[in-house]
Amino acid sequence: MSGIIKYFREFIEGRSEEMCVALGKNNKEYKELCIKSSDLQKKIIDALGDEQISVIKEELYKAGFIDGIKVAKLIDKI
């Protein structure tokens, strides 16, 4: 498995787990759906090639960068 696929898989798994814990502490059905979602994400990543993963990683970076700028602007308004 290439490094980028491993990185992307670990990122998604970690973030999914964080969200499941935060949002589903008291909701059994939600927890079960999070597990199913995580399993499906793993299958999708496995099916993607390196080029597709690179495109996704770049788009995630751009989205995070833009989100960071938006947060900085909000902080300036406070």
C-alpha positions in Angstrom: 0.0 0.0 0.0 1.4 3.4 -0.9 2.1 6.0 1.7 -0.6 8.4 0.5 -3.3 5.7 0.6 -2.2 4.7 4.1 -2.2 8.4 5.2 -5.6 9.0 3.7 -7.0 5.8 5.2 -5.7 6.7 8.7 -7.0 10.3 8.4 -10.5 9.2 7.5 -10.6 6.5 10.1 -9.4 8.8 12.8 -11.7 11.6 11.9 -14.7 9.2 11.6 -13.9 7.8 15.0 -13.7 11.2 16.6 -17.1 12.2 15.1 -18.7 9.0 16.2 -17.5 9.4 19.8 -18.6 13.1 19.9 -22.0 12.7 18.2 -23.0 9.3 19.3 -22.2 8.9 22.9 -25.7 8.0 23.8 -27.1 6.8 20.5 -26.6 3.1 19.8 -28.0 3.3 16.3 -25.8 6.2 15.4 -22.7 4.3 16.6 -23.6 1.3 14.5 -24.1 3.5 11.4 -20.7 5.1 12.1 -19.0 1.7 12.1 -20.8 0.7 8.9 -19.8 4.1 7.3 -16.2 3.6 8.3 -16.1 0.1 6.8 -17.5 1.5 3.6 -15.0 4.3 3.5 -12.2 1.7 3.8 -13.6 -0.2 0.8 -13.8 3.0 -1.3 -10.2 3.9 -0.5 -9.0 0.4 -1.4 -10.8 0.7 -4.7 -9.3 4.1 -5.6 -5.9 4.4 -7.3 -3.0 6.6 -6.3 -3.9 9.3 -8.7 -7.5 9.5 -7.4 -6.3 9.6 -3.8 -3.9 12.4 -4.7 -6.7 14.5 -6.2 -8.8 13.9 -3.1 -5.9 14.8 -0.7 -5.4 18.0 -2.7 -9.0 18.9 -2.5 -9.1 18.2 1.3 -6.1 20.4 1.7 -7.7 23.2 -0.2 -10.9 22.9 1.8 -9.0 23.0 5.1 -7.0 26.0 4.0 -10.2 27.9 3.0 -11.8 26.9 6.3 -8.7 28.2 8.1 -9.1 31.6 6.4 -12.8 31.7 7.2 -12.0 31.0 10.9 -9.3 33.7 10.9 -11.8 36.2 9.5 -14.4 35.3 12.1 -11.8 35.7 14.9 -11.0 39.2 13.6 -14.7 40.1 13.8 -14.8 39.1 17.4 
